[in-house]
Amino acid sequence: MAKGPSGKQSDNPERKQASGSMRAPAFLFDLDGTLVDSVYQHVLAWREALERGGIELSVWRIHRRIGMSGGLFVNALLRETARPISKKEAARLQELHARAFRKRMKDVRALPGARDLVHYLLDRGVPYAIATSGRRAGARRPLELLDLPATVPVITRDEVEYAKPDPDLFIVAAERLHAPLENAWVVGDSVWDMLAARRAHTLGVGVLSGGYGEDELDQAGAYRVYQDPADLLRHLDELGVRSDV
């Protein structure tokens, strides 16, 4: 039985639950490229959207910005072309991207080990949430691939003022879990995830399944880097979660 500040035993269940939640790590997962294999569908959707807007950019340049919020993404790419763009045009490009991505949704799959990872954490009472720079409408189908229970918090771009590399998504995700950020792991595939983790004053864990290199994620501040969700699942003990897989 837990003891209170006076040293006496306490039978307050809320106090015991709060104490346990402080010790248990929480996981704040990015979605695209981290749990679902959708990065390259997003890249091709953005290329289609940009070309329909009269803008030609190499695919590799587009890939380097995936994971940022849509608005920052458009601004960053267009800065490379030295072409001014209005807010109306930027909004149109984002809508064109959403349409192009929906056409490619049938090709999106859960990454190896993703479903096993999230259900392993769920079975052991480890709290986790999803925090994605995508909009709710675009995230619906990828989320279905993970077969998540309705109790798992999902925070999308619609719910915050600023998306990655700003930390807002992860801050809100931790709040939904009632978890202190200093006791949470941000898991993502891009340097933008790692930068957002640092700005949220928490630790970042990288996965290579989104196309960024290990050195890039290391330099962006990743505490550990794994191949994909399956590899992360095999090494959960390195992150303070007992693993028997």
VENPEWO-V190667 format. One record per residue. N is the residue number from 1. RES is the residue in one small letter. PSI is psi in whole degrees, -180 to 180 (999 if undefined). OMEGA is omega in degrees with one decimal (* if undefined). Layout:
BEGIN
n=<N;N>
res=<RES;RES>
psi=<PSI;PSI>
omega=<OMEGA;OMEGA>
END
This chain:
BEGIN
n=<1;2;3;4;5;6;7;8;9;10;11;12;13;14;15;16;17;18;19;20;21;22;23;24;25;26;27;28;29;30;31;32;33;34;35;36;37;38;39;40;41;42;43;44;45;46;47;48;49;50;51;52;53;54;55;56;57;58;59;60;61;62;63;64;65;66;67;68;69;70;71;72;73;74;75;76;77;78;79;80;81;82;83;84;85;86;87;88;89;90;91;92;93;94;95;96;97;98;99;100;101;102;103;104;105;106;107;108;109;110;111;112;113;114;115;116;117;118;119;120;121;122;123;124;125;126;127;128;129;130;131;132;133;134;135;136;137;138;139;140;141;142;143;144;145;146;147;148;149;150;151;152;153;154;155;156;157;158;159;160;161;162;163;164;165;166;167;168;169;170;171;172;173;174;175;176;177;178;179;180;181;182;183;184;185;186;187;188;189;190;191;192;193;194;195;196;197;198;199;200;201;202;203;204;205;206;207;208;209;210;211;212;213;214;215;216;217;218;219;220;221;222;223;224;225;226;227;228;229;230;231;232;233;234;235;236;237;238;239;240;241;242;243;244;245>
res=<m;a;k;g;p;s;g;k;q;s;d;n;p;e;r;k;q;a;s;g;s;m;r;a;p;a;f;l;f;d;l;d;g;t;l;v;d;s;v;y;q;h;v;l;a;w;r;e;a;l;e;r;g;g;i;e;l;s;v;w;r;i;h;r;r;i;g;m;s;g;g;l;f;v;n;a;l;l;r;e;t;a;r;p;i;s;k;k;e;a;a;r;l;q;e;l;h;a;r;a;f;r;k;r;m;k;d;v;r;a;l;p;g;a;r;d;l;v;h;y;l;l;d;r;g;v;p;y;a;i;a;t;s;g;r;r;a;g;a;r;r;p;l;e;l;l;d;l;p;a;t;v;p;v;i;t;r;d;e;v;e;y;a;k;p;d;p;d;l;f;i;v;a;a;e;r;l;h;a;p;l;e;n;a;w;v;v;g;d;s;v;w;d;m;l;a;a;r;r;a;h;t;l;g;v;g;v;l;s;g;g;y;g;e;d;e;l;d;q;a;g;a;y;r;v;y;q;d;p;a;d;l;l;r;h;l;d;e;l;g;v;r;s;d;v>
psi=<138;151;143;-176;-28;-9;-7;155;145;135;22;109;-31;-39;-42;-40;-42;-42;-41;-40;-27;-32;-32;134;153;147;130;103;133;168;-68;123;-12;-48;-27;146;77;1;-45;-27;-39;-41;-49;-34;-40;-39;-44;-45;-45;-41;-38;-23;8;23;125;123;146;148;-38;-33;-37;-45;-36;-15;-5;135;-20;164;154;-42;-47;-36;-51;-45;-42;-43;-43;-23;-33;-25;-5;31;124;150;139;166;-36;-44;-40;-42;-39;-41;-39;-37;-40;-39;-44;-42;-44;-36;-39;-34;-27;1;-31;-19;-4;136;157;142;155;127;-5;-50;-41;-40;-52;-33;-30;-46;-43;-44;-27;9;20;121;142;158;162;132;107;144;-9;162;159;-43;-42;-23;-13;-52;-46;-37;-36;-31;-23;-12;49;144;157;-17;-13;122;137;118;126;175;-27;-20;-3;158;-38;139;-174;142;7;154;1;-43;-43;-32;-46;-39;-44;-38;-40;-30;-6;40;134;138;-31;-9;29;155;130;123;120;170;-7;163;-26;-35;-44;-39;-42;-38;-45;-39;-21;-1;44;175;141;143;126;151;148;1;-1;-5;-10;150;161;-42;-40;-44;-39;-49;-26;-5;11;133;-41;155;129;163;-49;-178;-35;-42;-41;-43;-39;-17;25;-27;-27;-16;15;15;126;129;132;27;999>
omega=<-176.2;177.0;178.0;-178.0;-178.5;-177.4;178.5;178.0;-179.7;177.2;179.4;-176.2;179.6;179.2;-179.9;179.9;-179.9;-179.7;179.6;-177.9;178.1;-177.5;-176.2;176.2;173.8;-179.9;178.4;-172.5;160.7;-176.8;-175.2;179.5;-179.5;177.5;178.5;-175.5;-171.8;-175.1;-173.8;171.5;176.5;179.4;-178.9;177.0;177.2;178.1;178.0;-179.1;-179.1;179.4;176.5;175.2;177.7;-177.0;178.7;177.2;177.3;-178.4;-177.0;177.6;177.8;-178.1;-175.8;-178.2;-179.6;-176.9;174.0;173.2;-177.0;-179.1;178.1;179.0;-179.4;-179.3;-178.4;-179.6;-177.1;175.1;178.5;179.9;-178.0;-179.4;177.2;-179.3;179.6;177.1;179.7;179.1;179.1;178.2;179.1;179.0;178.7;177.6;176.6;177.1;-179.3;179.0;-178.6;179.4;179.4;178.5;-177.1;-175.0;-177.9;-178.7;-177.8;179.0;169.4;178.3;180.0;177.0;-174.4;180.0;179.0;-178.4;-175.8;179.2;173.5;178.5;179.9;-178.3;-178.3;175.6;178.1;-176.5;175.0;179.3;176.1;179.2;-174.3;175.9;178.9;176.4;-177.5;-177.3;-178.8;-177.8;-172.2;-177.9;176.4;178.9;178.9;-179.5;-176.9;178.7;-177.9;173.0;-177.3;-178.1;-179.2;179.0;175.9;-179.5;-177.9;-178.4;-178.3;-169.6;-178.4;179.7;-179.0;177.0;-176.9;14.5;171.3;-172.7;-169.7;-177.8;-177.8;176.9;179.2;179.3;178.9;178.4;179.7;179.8;-174.2;-177.1;175.6;-177.9;-179.2;178.6;-177.2;173.0;169.2;-179.4;-177.8;-175.6;-172.9;176.1;179.3;174.8;-178.2;178.0;178.1;177.9;179.6;-179.9;175.2;-179.6;174.2;-176.8;179.7;175.0;-176.5;169.4;-175.0;-172.2;176.0;175.5;174.4;-177.9;-179.5;-179.9;179.9;-179.7;175.9;-177.4;177.9;173.5;-179.0;176.8;175.4;176.0;-179.5;-177.4;-173.9;179.9;179.5;178.5;177.1;179.2;-178.8;-175.5;-178.7;179.4;177.9;-178.6;174.4;177.5;179.2;-177.5;176.2;178.9;*>
END
